[in-house]
Amino acid sequence: MTINHRFNTTAIHAEQCPDEKSGAVSQSIIPAVAYCFDNAESAVDVVSGKKEGRYYGRYGNPTTRTLENKVAVLEGAEDALGVSSGMAAISIALMASLRTGDHVVVTKDVYGGTHKFLSNIATRYGIEYDFVDCTDYLNIENAIKENTKAVYIETPSNPTLTLIDIAEVAVITKRHDLKLIVDNTFMTPYLQRPIDLGADIVVHSATKYLNGHGDVIAGIICGSKADIDYMRKDVMGDLGQNLNAWESFLVLRGIKTLGIRMEQHCRNAQEVAEYLEQHPMVERVFYPGLPSHPQHSLAKKQMKNMGGIVAFEVKGDVQTGKDFISALKVAMISFSLGDPETLVQHPASMTHSSIPESQLHEFGLSTGLIRLSVGLEDAEDIIEDLNQALLCTVAVPMKN
């Protein structure tokens, strides 16, 4: 198909067509490990990369290849790589860009799994890193060393929803010939396209919004063909981080409704954020769609809409926050996000537990912070649930 269609049409039709033999509209699931060649020369050409093709399931399969092609189109990338999880996508992107003795600048507002990979694994192999406040571009400039090879950012960040101007950071990375890696999980290509803004590599936890139904563990990396080829052959395949055909099929199915789902997530999150901001039991709300967000104007410039994640601090201590999430009846306590169900979690003790409590403030986190992945339920029901949980936690009358 041509790529001049609008997003929802592209999400449904790009790189997919009815099966030639059966006429089936649904994507074929091909979980093959081995592939047959007409002759020895053909096999050698494929393995060497001289000829396009597949030769062993650890390096990909046709169903996953369809997913990769579709996401590449949606992200505006030359190519993409489907891998076994979001952390596989993050670790592969970093390992492909760095080697022993190299240094990476990382936004301080970063997913706990990324923090743990850098502090627990990357350091074992002589990779250096610095966490900096990447909203101040002078900080990035000052953190760059002779051995710096990449800058890694999330925007909006997990979980405090700090925004970073991708285009501004890209100016810096291009000037210093560095790879700019952007985690686009929270936004998806429906709401934000980092490559259009100058990023070199985009990573996703496809477990989240791309799949959107809470039944897949998957990751996607987008970038140049050269970068993706290297990641496929020399990192993913060798480490066995490949994505299987069944989960590729489920992500493909989820992407067909991505635009529709994201619109509902965004509408609900906006209503929830506005409700929480005026509640007397809520200390602070983090949501780019609120005029009170310090980077509200950047959000309107860089993003199509504001996303489905709302973070907030409930007045009181750690126990107050735990009592609050335990009192919820519609929202479910869970580590994940991007599902049809509203999911809630306490980052300091859950997704970011690898960060010592004494260091939480360095990453803009508090022990009372709560992250809400606003689902696809009716917004009124989500708000009623939040209201009853707040009333159960501390009896404080609502403002008029």
Contacts in CASP RR format, 6 or more apart in sequence:
PFRMAT RR
TARGET T0000
AUTHOR 0000-0000-0000
METHOD contacts of the structure
MODEL  1
MTINHRFNTTAIHAEQCPDEKSGAVSQSIIPAVAYCFDNAESAVDVVSGK
KEGRYYGRYGNPTTRTLENKVAVLEGAEDALGVSSGMAAISIALMASLRT
GDHVVVTKDVYGGTHKFLSNIATRYGIEYDFVDCTDYLNIENAIKENTKA
VYIETPSNPTLTLIDIAEVAVITKRHDLKLIVDNTFMTPYLQRPIDLGAD
IVVHSATKYLNGHGDVIAGIICGSKADIDYMRKDVMGDLGQNLNAWESFL
VLRGIKTLGIRMEQHCRNAQEVAEYLEQHPMVERVFYPGLPSHPQHSLAK
KQMKNMGGIVAFEVKGDVQTGKDFISALKVAMISFSLGDPETLVQHPASM
THSSIPESQLHEFGLSTGLIRLSVGLEDAEDIIEDLNQALLCTVAVPMKN
1 10 0 8 1.000
1 13 0 8 1.000
1 14 0 8 1.000
3 10 0 8 1.000
3 14 0 8 1.000
3 73 0 8 1.000
5 13 0 8 1.000
5 14 0 8 1.000
7 74 0 8 1.000
7 190 0 8 1.000
7 259 0 8 1.000
8 259 0 8 1.000
8 260 0 8 1.000
10 73 0 8 1.000
10 74 0 8 1.000
11 70 0 8 1.000
11 74 0 8 1.000
11 190 0 8 1.000
11 255 0 8 1.000
11 256 0 8 1.000
11 257 0 8 1.000
11 258 0 8 1.000
11 259 0 8 1.000
12 256 0 8 1.000
14 69 0 8 1.000
14 70 0 8 1.000
14 73 0 8 1.000
14 74 0 8 1.000
15 66 0 8 1.000
15 69 0 8 1.000
15 70 0 8 1.000
15 73 0 8 1.000
16 27 0 8 1.000
16 66 0 8 1.000
16 70 0 8 1.000
16 252 0 8 1.000
18 24 0 8 1.000
18 25 0 8 1.000
19 28 0 8 1.000
27 63 0 8 1.000
27 66 0 8 1.000
27 249 0 8 1.000
27 252 0 8 1.000
27 253 0 8 1.000
28 62 0 8 1.000
28 63 0 8 1.000
29 63 0 8 1.000
29 245 0 8 1.000
29 246 0 8 1.000
29 249 0 8 1.000
30 61 0 8 1.000
30 62 0 8 1.000
30 63 0 8 1.000
30 245 0 8 1.000
31 61 0 8 1.000
31 63 0 8 1.000
31 244 0 8 1.000
31 245 0 8 1.000
31 246 0 8 1.000
32 57 0 8 1.000
32 61 0 8 1.000
32 62 0 8 1.000
32 245 0 8 1.000
33 56 0 8 1.000
33 57 0 8 1.000
34 56 0 8 1.000
34 57 0 8 1.000
35 53 0 8 1.000
35 54 0 8 1.000
35 55 0 8 1.000
35 56 0 8 1.000
35 57 0 8 1.000
37 43 0 8 1.000
37 46 0 8 1.000
37 55 0 8 1.000
42 51 0 8 1.000
43 55 0 8 1.000
44 50 0 8 1.000
45 51 0 8 1.000
46 52 0 8 1.000
46 53 0 8 1.000
46 54 0 8 1.000
46 55 0 8 1.000
47 55 0 8 1.000
49 229 0 8 1.000
49 233 0 8 1.000
54 60 0 8 1.000
54 61 0 8 1.000
54 62 0 8 1.000
54 65 0 8 1.000
57 242 0 8 1.000
58 237 0 8 1.000
58 240 0 8 1.000
58 242 0 8 1.000
59 232 0 8 1.000
59 233 0 8 1.000
59 236 0 8 1.000
59 237 0 8 1.000
59 242 0 8 1.000
60 232 0 8 1.000
60 242 0 8 1.000
60 243 0 8 1.000
61 244 0 8 1.000
61 245 0 8 1.000
61 248 0 8 1.000
62 245 0 8 1.000
63 245 0 8 1.000
63 248 0 8 1.000
63 249 0 8 1.000
63 252 0 8 1.000
64 82 0 8 1.000
64 242 0 8 1.000
64 243 0 8 1.000
64 244 0 8 1.000
64 245 0 8 1.000
64 248 0 8 1.000
66 248 0 8 1.000
66 252 0 8 1.000
67 80 0 8 1.000
67 82 0 8 1.000
67 220 0 8 1.000
67 243 0 8 1.000
67 248 0 8 1.000
67 251 0 8 1.000
67 252 0 8 1.000
67 255 0 8 1.000
68 79 0 8 1.000
68 80 0 8 1.000
68 81 0 8 1.000
68 82 0 8 1.000
68 220 0 8 1.000
69 80 0 8 1.000
70 252 0 8 1.000
70 255 0 8 1.000
71 77 0 8 1.000
71 80 0 8 1.000
71 82 0 8 1.000
71 189 0 8 1.000
71 204 0 8 1.000
71 206 0 8 1.000
71 210 0 8 1.000
71 220 0 8 1.000
71 222 0 8 1.000
71 255 0 8 1.000
72 78 0 8 1.000
72 79 0 8 1.000
72 80 0 8 1.000
72 222 0 8 1.000
72 223 0 8 1.000
74 189 0 8 1.000
74 190 0 8 1.000
74 255 0 8 1.000
75 184 0 8 1.000
75 189 0 8 1.000
75 193 0 8 1.000
75 194 0 8 1.000
75 195 0 8 1.000
75 202 0 8 1.000
75 222 0 8 1.000
75 223 0 8 1.000
76 189 0 8 1.000
76 193 0 8 1.000
76 195 0 8 1.000
76 196 0 8 1.000
76 222 0 8 1.000
77 195 0 8 1.000
77 202 0 8 1.000
77 222 0 8 1.000
77 223 0 8 1.000
77 224 0 8 1.000
78 223 0 8 1.000
78 224 0 8 1.000
78 225 0 8 1.000
78 228 0 8 1.000
79 222 0 8 1.000
79 223 0 8 1.000
79 224 0 8 1.000
79 225 0 8 1.000
79 227 0 8 1.000
79 228 0 8 1.000
79 229 0 8 1.000
80 220 0 8 1.000
80 221 0 8 1.000
80 222 0 8 1.000
80 223 0 8 1.000
80 228 0 8 1.000
81 89 0 8 1.000
81 92 0 8 1.000
81 220 0 8 1.000
81 221 0 8 1.000
81 222 0 8 1.000
81 228 0 8 1.000
81 231 0 8 1.000
81 232 0 8 1.000
81 236 0 8 1.000
82 89 0 8 1.000
82 206 0 8 1.000
82 218 0 8 1.000
82 219 0 8 1.000
82 220 0 8 1.000
82 221 0 8 1.000
82 242 0 8 1.000
82 243 0 8 1.000
82 248 0 8 1.000
83 89 0 8 1.000
83 92 0 8 1.000
83 218 0 8 1.000
83 219 0 8 1.000
83 220 0 8 1.000
83 221 0 8 1.000
83 236 0 8 1.000
83 241 0 8 1.000
83 242 0 8 1.000
83 243 0 8 1.000
84 217 0 8 1.000
84 218 0 8 1.000
84 219 0 8 1.000
84 240 0 8 1.000
84 241 0 8 1.000
84 242 0 8 1.000
84 243 0 8 1.000
84 244 0 8 1.000
85 205 0 8 1.000
85 207 0 8 1.000
85 217 0 8 1.000
85 218 0 8 1.000
85 219 0 8 1.000
85 241 0 8 1.000
86 185 0 8 1.000
86 203 0 8 1.000
86 204 0 8 1.000
86 205 0 8 1.000
86 206 0 8 1.000
86 207 0 8 1.000
86 217 0 8 1.000
86 218 0 8 1.000
86 219 0 8 1.000
87 113 0 8 1.000
87 117 0 8 1.000
87 205 0 8 1.000
88 219 0 8 1.000
88 236 0 8 1.000
88 241 0 8 1.000
89 203 0 8 1.000
89 204 0 8 1.000
89 205 0 8 1.000
89 206 0 8 1.000
89 219 0 8 1.000
89 220 0 8 1.000
89 221 0 8 1.000
90 111 0 8 1.000
90 113 0 8 1.000
90 114 0 8 1.000
90 117 0 8 1.000
90 183 0 8 1.000
90 203 0 8 1.000
91 117 0 8 1.000
91 121 0 8 1.000
91 241 0 8 1.000
92 221 0 8 1.000
92 231 0 8 1.000
92 235 0 8 1.000
92 236 0 8 1.000
92 239 0 8 1.000
92 241 0 8 1.000
93 181 0 8 1.000
93 201 0 8 1.000
93 203 0 8 1.000
93 221 0 8 1.000
93 231 0 8 1.000
94 104 0 8 1.000
94 117 0 8 1.000
94 118 0 8 1.000
94 122 0 8 1.000
94 127 0 8 1.000
94 150 0 8 1.000
94 152 0 8 1.000
94 181 0 8 1.000
95 235 0 8 1.000
96 227 0 8 1.000
96 230 0 8 1.000
96 231 0 8 1.000
96 234 0 8 1.000
96 235 0 8 1.000
97 104 0 8 1.000
97 149 0 8 1.000
97 150 0 8 1.000
97 179 0 8 1.000
97 181 0 8 1.000
97 201 0 8 1.000
98 104 0 8 1.000
98 122 0 8 1.000
98 127 0 8 1.000
98 149 0 8 1.000
98 150 0 8 1.000
99 127 0 8 1.000
100 125 0 8 1.000
100 126 0 8 1.000
100 127 0 8 1.000
101 126 0 8 1.000
101 127 0 8 1.000
101 128 0 8 1.000
101 147 0 8 1.000
102 127 0 8 1.000
102 128 0 8 1.000
102 147 0 8 1.000
102 148 0 8 1.000
102 149 0 8 1.000
102 150 0 8 1.000
103 127 0 8 1.000
103 128 0 8 1.000
103 129 0 8 1.000
103 130 0 8 1.000
103 145 0 8 1.000
103 147 0 8 1.000
103 148 0 8 1.000
103 149 0 8 1.000
104 118 0 8 1.000
104 127 0 8 1.000
104 128 0 8 1.000
104 129 0 8 1.000
104 130 0 8 1.000
104 148 0 8 1.000
104 149 0 8 1.000
104 150 0 8 1.000
104 151 0 8 1.000
104 152 0 8 1.000
105 129 0 8 1.000
105 130 0 8 1.000
105 132 0 8 1.000
105 134 0 8 1.000
105 140 0 8 1.000
105 143 0 8 1.000
105 144 0 8 1.000
105 148 0 8 1.000
105 150 0 8 1.000
105 151 0 8 1.000
105 152 0 8 1.000
106 114 0 8 1.000
106 118 0 8 1.000
106 129 0 8 1.000
106 130 0 8 1.000
106 131 0 8 1.000
106 132 0 8 1.000
106 151 0 8 1.000
106 152 0 8 1.000
106 153 0 8 1.000
107 131 0 8 1.000
107 132 0 8 1.000
107 133 0 8 1.000
107 134 0 8 1.000
107 152 0 8 1.000
107 153 0 8 1.000
107 154 0 8 1.000
107 155 0 8 1.000
107 157 0 8 1.000
107 162 0 8 1.000
107 164 0 8 1.000
108 131 0 8 1.000
108 132 0 8 1.000
108 133 0 8 1.000
108 134 0 8 1.000
108 362 0 8 1.000
108 363 0 8 1.000
108 364 0 8 1.000
109 134 0 8 1.000
109 154 0 8 1.000
109 157 0 8 1.000
109 158 0 8 1.000
109 160 0 8 1.000
109 162 0 8 1.000
109 363 0 8 1.000
109 364 0 8 1.000
110 131 0 8 1.000
110 152 0 8 1.000
110 154 0 8 1.000
110 157 0 8 1.000
110 158 0 8 1.000
110 363 0 8 1.000
111 154 0 8 1.000
111 158 0 8 1.000
111 183 0 8 1.000
111 351 0 8 1.000
111 352 0 8 1.000
112 158 0 8 1.000
112 351 0 8 1.000
112 352 0 8 1.000
112 354 0 8 1.000
112 355 0 8 1.000
113 351 0 8 1.000
113 354 0 8 1.000
114 152 0 8 1.000
114 154 0 8 1.000
114 183 0 8 1.000
115 131 0 8 1.000
115 352 0 8 1.000
115 354 0 8 1.000
115 355 0 8 1.000
115 363 0 8 1.000
116 354 0 8 1.000
118 127 0 8 1.000
118 129 0 8 1.000
119 354 0 8 1.000
120 354 0 8 1.000
122 129 0 8 1.000
128 145 0 8 1.000
128 147 0 8 1.000
130 143 0 8 1.000
131 362 0 8 1.000
131 363 0 8 1.000
132 139 0 8 1.000
132 140 0 8 1.000
132 142 0 8 1.000
132 143 0 8 1.000
133 139 0 8 1.000
134 140 0 8 1.000
134 151 0 8 1.000
134 153 0 8 1.000
134 164 0 8 1.000
134 169 0 8 1.000
135 162 0 8 1.000
135 163 0 8 1.000
135 164 0 8 1.000
135 295 0 8 1.000
137 165 0 8 1.000
137 168 0 8 1.000
137 169 0 8 1.000
137 172 0 8 1.000
140 151 0 8 1.000
140 169 0 8 1.000
140 172 0 8 1.000
141 172 0 8 1.000
144 172 0 8 1.000
144 176 0 8 1.000
144 178 0 8 1.000
148 176 0 8 1.000
148 178 0 8 1.000
149 178 0 8 1.000
149 179 0 8 1.000
150 173 0 8 1.000
150 178 0 8 1.000
150 179 0 8 1.000
150 180 0 8 1.000
150 181 0 8 1.000
151 169 0 8 1.000
151 172 0 8 1.000
151 173 0 8 1.000
151 178 0 8 1.000
151 179 0 8 1.000
151 180 0 8 1.000
151 181 0 8 1.000
152 181 0 8 1.000
152 183 0 8 1.000
153 164 0 8 1.000
153 166 0 8 1.000
153 169 0 8 1.000
153 180 0 8 1.000
153 181 0 8 1.000
153 182 0 8 1.000
153 183 0 8 1.000
154 164 0 8 1.000
154 182 0 8 1.000
154 183 0 8 1.000
154 185 0 8 1.000
154 186 0 8 1.000
155 162 0 8 1.000
155 163 0 8 1.000
155 164 0 8 1.000
155 166 0 8 1.000
155 182 0 8 1.000
155 187 0 8 1.000
155 192 0 8 1.000
155 302 0 8 1.000
156 162 0 8 1.000
156 163 0 8 1.000
156 186 0 8 1.000
156 187 0 8 1.000
156 288 0 8 1.000
156 299 0 8 1.000
156 307 0 8 1.000
156 309 0 8 1.000
157 163 0 8 1.000
157 164 0 8 1.000
158 183 0 8 1.000
158 185 0 8 1.000
158 186 0 8 1.000
158 309 0 8 1.000
158 351 0 8 1.000
158 371 0 8 1.000
159 286 0 8 1.000
159 309 0 8 1.000
159 311 0 8 1.000
159 347 0 8 1.000
159 351 0 8 1.000
159 352 0 8 1.000
159 365 0 8 1.000
159 369 0 8 1.000
159 371 0 8 1.000
160 286 0 8 1.000
160 311 0 8 1.000
160 364 0 8 1.000
160 365 0 8 1.000
160 369 0 8 1.000
161 186 0 8 1.000
161 286 0 8 1.000
161 287 0 8 1.000
161 288 0 8 1.000
161 293 0 8 1.000
161 309 0 8 1.000
161 310 0 8 1.000
161 311 0 8 1.000
162 295 0 8 1.000
163 288 0 8 1.000
163 295 0 8 1.000
163 298 0 8 1.000
163 299 0 8 1.000
163 302 0 8 1.000
165 298 0 8 1.000
165 302 0 8 1.000
166 180 0 8 1.000
166 182 0 8 1.000
166 194 0 8 1.000
166 197 0 8 1.000
166 198 0 8 1.000
166 199 0 8 1.000
166 302 0 8 1.000
167 197 0 8 1.000
167 198 0 8 1.000
167 302 0 8 1.000
169 180 0 8 1.000
170 180 0 8 1.000
170 197 0 8 1.000
170 198 0 8 1.000
170 199 0 8 1.000
172 178 0 8 1.000
173 179 0 8 1.000
173 180 0 8 1.000
173 200 0 8 1.000
174 198 0 8 1.000
179 200 0 8 1.000
179 201 0 8 1.000
180 198 0 8 1.000
180 199 0 8 1.000
180 200 0 8 1.000
180 201 0 8 1.000
181 199 0 8 1.000
181 200 0 8 1.000
181 201 0 8 1.000
181 202 0 8 1.000
181 203 0 8 1.000
182 194 0 8 1.000
182 199 0 8 1.000
182 201 0 8 1.000
182 202 0 8 1.000
182 203 0 8 1.000
183 202 0 8 1.000
183 203 0 8 1.000
183 204 0 8 1.000
184 192 0 8 1.000
184 194 0 8 1.000
184 202 0 8 1.000
184 203 0 8 1.000
184 204 0 8 1.000
185 203 0 8 1.000
185 204 0 8 1.000
185 205 0 8 1.000
185 208 0 8 1.000
185 209 0 8 1.000
186 208 0 8 1.000
186 209 0 8 1.000
186 307 0 8 1.000
186 308 0 8 1.000
186 309 0 8 1.000
187 303 0 8 1.000
187 307 0 8 1.000
188 204 0 8 1.000
188 209 0 8 1.000
188 210 0 8 1.000
188 258 0 8 1.000
188 262 0 8 1.000
190 258 0 8 1.000
190 259 0 8 1.000
190 262 0 8 1.000
190 304 0 8 1.000
191 262 0 8 1.000
191 266 0 8 1.000
191 303 0 8 1.000
191 304 0 8 1.000
191 305 0 8 1.000
191 307 0 8 1.000
192 302 0 8 1.000
192 303 0 8 1.000
192 304 0 8 1.000
194 202 0 8 1.000
195 202 0 8 1.000
195 222 0 8 1.000
195 223 0 8 1.000
197 302 0 8 1.000
200 223 0 8 1.000
200 224 0 8 1.000
200 227 0 8 1.000
201 221 0 8 1.000
201 222 0 8 1.000
201 223 0 8 1.000
201 227 0 8 1.000
202 221 0 8 1.000
202 222 0 8 1.000
202 223 0 8 1.000
203 219 0 8 1.000
203 220 0 8 1.000
203 221 0 8 1.000
203 222 0 8 1.000
204 210 0 8 1.000
204 219 0 8 1.000
204 220 0 8 1.000
204 221 0 8 1.000
204 222 0 8 1.000
205 218 0 8 1.000
205 219 0 8 1.000
206 216 0 8 1.000
206 218 0 8 1.000
206 219 0 8 1.000
206 220 0 8 1.000
206 251 0 8 1.000
207 214 0 8 1.000
207 216 0 8 1.000
207 217 0 8 1.000
207 218 0 8 1.000
207 219 0 8 1.000
207 336 0 8 1.000
208 336 0 8 1.000
208 337 0 8 1.000
208 338 0 8 1.000
209 258 0 8 1.000
209 261 0 8 1.000
209 262 0 8 1.000
209 265 0 8 1.000
209 338 0 8 1.000
210 218 0 8 1.000
210 220 0 8 1.000
210 251 0 8 1.000
210 254 0 8 1.000
210 255 0 8 1.000
210 258 0 8 1.000
211 218 0 8 1.000
211 250 0 8 1.000
211 251 0 8 1.000
211 254 0 8 1.000
212 254 0 8 1.000
212 258 0 8 1.000
212 261 0 8 1.000
212 338 0 8 1.000
212 339 0 8 1.000
212 340 0 8 1.000
213 250 0 8 1.000
213 254 0 8 1.000
213 339 0 8 1.000
213 340 0 8 1.000
214 336 0 8 1.000
214 338 0 8 1.000
214 339 0 8 1.000
215 250 0 8 1.000
216 247 0 8 1.000
216 250 0 8 1.000
216 251 0 8 1.000
217 247 0 8 1.000
218 243 0 8 1.000
218 247 0 8 1.000
218 248 0 8 1.000
218 251 0 8 1.000
219 243 0 8 1.000
220 251 0 8 1.000
221 228 0 8 1.000
221 231 0 8 1.000
222 228 0 8 1.000
235 241 0 8 1.000
236 242 0 8 1.000
261 340 0 8 1.000
261 376 0 8 1.000
262 305 0 8 1.000
262 307 0 8 1.000
262 308 0 8 1.000
263 305 0 8 1.000
264 375 0 8 1.000
264 376 0 8 1.000
265 307 0 8 1.000
265 308 0 8 1.000
265 338 0 8 1.000
265 374 0 8 1.000
265 375 0 8 1.000
265 376 0 8 1.000
266 305 0 8 1.000
266 306 0 8 1.000
266 307 0 8 1.000
266 308 0 8 1.000
267 379 0 8 1.000
268 308 0 8 1.000
268 374 0 8 1.000
268 375 0 8 1.000
268 376 0 8 1.000
268 377 0 8 1.000
268 379 0 8 1.000
268 382 0 8 1.000
269 287 0 8 1.000
269 306 0 8 1.000
269 307 0 8 1.000
269 308 0 8 1.000
269 309 0 8 1.000
269 310 0 8 1.000
269 374 0 8 1.000
270 287 0 8 1.000
270 289 0 8 1.000
270 306 0 8 1.000
271 379 0 8 1.000
271 383 0 8 1.000
272 310 0 8 1.000
272 372 0 8 1.000
272 374 0 8 1.000
272 379 0 8 1.000
272 382 0 8 1.000
272 383 0 8 1.000
272 386 0 8 1.000
273 285 0 8 1.000
273 287 0 8 1.000
273 289 0 8 1.000
273 290 0 8 1.000
273 310 0 8 1.000
274 290 0 8 1.000
275 383 0 8 1.000
275 386 0 8 1.000
275 387 0 8 1.000
276 282 0 8 1.000
276 285 0 8 1.000
276 310 0 8 1.000
276 312 0 8 1.000
276 386 0 8 1.000
277 285 0 8 1.000
277 290 0 8 1.000
277 292 0 8 1.000
278 399 0 8 1.000
279 387 0 8 1.000
279 390 0 8 1.000
279 398 0 8 1.000
279 399 0 8 1.000
280 315 0 8 1.000
280 396 0 8 1.000
280 397 0 8 1.000
280 398 0 8 1.000
280 399 0 8 1.000
281 314 0 8 1.000
281 315 0 8 1.000
281 390 0 8 1.000
281 393 0 8 1.000
281 394 0 8 1.000
281 396 0 8 1.000
282 312 0 8 1.000
282 313 0 8 1.000
282 314 0 8 1.000
282 315 0 8 1.000
282 390 0 8 1.000
283 312 0 8 1.000
283 313 0 8 1.000
283 314 0 8 1.000
283 315 0 8 1.000
283 316 0 8 1.000
284 312 0 8 1.000
284 313 0 8 1.000
285 292 0 8 1.000
285 310 0 8 1.000
285 311 0 8 1.000
285 312 0 8 1.000
286 293 0 8 1.000
286 310 0 8 1.000
286 311 0 8 1.000
286 312 0 8 1.000
287 293 0 8 1.000
287 306 0 8 1.000
287 309 0 8 1.000
287 310 0 8 1.000
287 311 0 8 1.000
288 295 0 8 1.000
288 296 0 8 1.000
288 299 0 8 1.000
288 303 0 8 1.000
288 306 0 8 1.000
288 307 0 8 1.000
289 296 0 8 1.000
289 299 0 8 1.000
289 306 0 8 1.000
290 296 0 8 1.000
293 299 0 8 1.000
299 306 0 8 1.000
308 338 0 8 1.000
308 373 0 8 1.000
308 374 0 8 1.000
308 375 0 8 1.000
309 337 0 8 1.000
309 371 0 8 1.000
309 372 0 8 1.000
309 373 0 8 1.000
309 374 0 8 1.000
310 371 0 8 1.000
310 372 0 8 1.000
310 374 0 8 1.000
311 369 0 8 1.000
311 370 0 8 1.000
311 371 0 8 1.000
311 372 0 8 1.000
312 369 0 8 1.000
312 370 0 8 1.000
312 372 0 8 1.000
313 366 0 8 1.000
313 368 0 8 1.000
313 369 0 8 1.000
313 370 0 8 1.000
314 320 0 8 1.000
314 321 0 8 1.000
314 324 0 8 1.000
314 368 0 8 1.000
314 370 0 8 1.000
314 390 0 8 1.000
314 393 0 8 1.000
315 394 0 8 1.000
316 368 0 8 1.000
316 394 0 8 1.000
317 367 0 8 1.000
317 368 0 8 1.000
318 348 0 8 1.000
318 367 0 8 1.000
318 368 0 8 1.000
320 368 0 8 1.000
320 393 0 8 1.000
320 394 0 8 1.000
321 346 0 8 1.000
321 368 0 8 1.000
321 370 0 8 1.000
321 393 0 8 1.000
322 346 0 8 1.000
323 392 0 8 1.000
323 393 0 8 1.000
324 370 0 8 1.000
324 389 0 8 1.000
324 390 0 8 1.000
324 392 0 8 1.000
324 393 0 8 1.000
325 331 0 8 1.000
325 333 0 8 1.000
325 344 0 8 1.000
325 345 0 8 1.000
325 346 0 8 1.000
325 370 0 8 1.000
325 389 0 8 1.000
326 333 0 8 1.000
327 388 0 8 1.000
327 389 0 8 1.000
327 392 0 8 1.000
327 393 0 8 1.000
328 344 0 8 1.000
328 385 0 8 1.000
328 386 0 8 1.000
328 389 0 8 1.000
329 385 0 8 1.000
329 388 0 8 1.000
329 389 0 8 1.000
330 342 0 8 1.000
330 377 0 8 1.000
330 381 0 8 1.000
330 382 0 8 1.000
330 385 0 8 1.000
331 341 0 8 1.000
331 342 0 8 1.000
331 343 0 8 1.000
331 344 0 8 1.000
331 372 0 8 1.000
331 382 0 8 1.000
331 385 0 8 1.000
331 386 0 8 1.000
332 341 0 8 1.000
332 342 0 8 1.000
332 343 0 8 1.000
332 344 0 8 1.000
333 343 0 8 1.000
333 344 0 8 1.000
333 345 0 8 1.000
334 341 0 8 1.000
334 343 0 8 1.000
334 344 0 8 1.000
334 345 0 8 1.000
334 373 0 8 1.000
335 345 0 8 1.000
335 350 0 8 1.000
335 351 0 8 1.000
336 343 0 8 1.000
336 373 0 8 1.000
337 343 0 8 1.000
337 371 0 8 1.000
337 373 0 8 1.000
338 373 0 8 1.000
338 375 0 8 1.000
339 373 0 8 1.000
339 375 0 8 1.000
340 375 0 8 1.000
340 376 0 8 1.000
340 377 0 8 1.000
341 375 0 8 1.000
341 376 0 8 1.000
341 377 0 8 1.000
342 372 0 8 1.000
342 373 0 8 1.000
342 374 0 8 1.000
342 375 0 8 1.000
342 377 0 8 1.000
342 382 0 8 1.000
342 385 0 8 1.000
343 372 0 8 1.000
343 373 0 8 1.000
343 375 0 8 1.000
344 370 0 8 1.000
344 371 0 8 1.000
344 372 0 8 1.000
344 373 0 8 1.000
345 351 0 8 1.000
345 370 0 8 1.000
345 371 0 8 1.000
346 368 0 8 1.000
346 369 0 8 1.000
346 370 0 8 1.000
346 371 0 8 1.000
347 365 0 8 1.000
347 369 0 8 1.000
347 370 0 8 1.000
347 371 0 8 1.000
348 355 0 8 1.000
348 357 0 8 1.000
348 360 0 8 1.000
348 365 0 8 1.000
348 366 0 8 1.000
348 367 0 8 1.000
348 368 0 8 1.000
348 369 0 8 1.000
351 371 0 8 1.000
352 360 0 8 1.000
352 363 0 8 1.000
352 365 0 8 1.000
355 363 0 8 1.000
355 365 0 8 1.000
357 367 0 8 1.000
360 366 0 8 1.000
360 367 0 8 1.000
374 382 0 8 1.000
375 382 0 8 1.000
387 398 0 8 1.000
390 396 0 8 1.000
END
